[in-house]
Amino acid sequence: MRVLEGIGIGVFVLLLALGVLFLRRGFIARSVGTIELSWRLSTVVPGRGWSPGIGRFAGDELRWYRMFSFSLRPRRTLSRRAVEIESRRVPDGPERLVLAPDWVVVRCVSDSTSIEIAMAESTLAGFLSWIEAVPPGAVSTRIAAR
């Protein structure tokens, strides 16, 4: 009987954790201005290190939340005043297994740090518009490799 109780408690905890992840995602995505995007967290192994998540535009920042995390705080933040688009490309090699076929990898530079994010081609237009919409008097950004 103890074994069945243990299995029942384990299943309950697993379902509770999945429910919390589902509610967290709904809480983050409830506002207008959210997109699905993957952020490359590690470049140690070529083509690997991608983590799926949700990006939320909040003023001059793009806040990125990991898909499978319990944290309500963003894992990464990208300021549009400090970002420059360096290049964009289609996923290649092992990236094709992780990223959707219609996604584009965008290499950005923010505060002298190279960043790679991946998003759908249709989302890219909105992302580029958001970057170009820097208020007058702010540092102008340059978008290369259109």
Summary of the structure (lengths in Angstrom):
residues: 146
radius of gyration: 18.3
end to end distance: 64.6
largest distance: 70.6
contacts: 377
relative contact order: 0.15
helix: 30%
strand: 34%
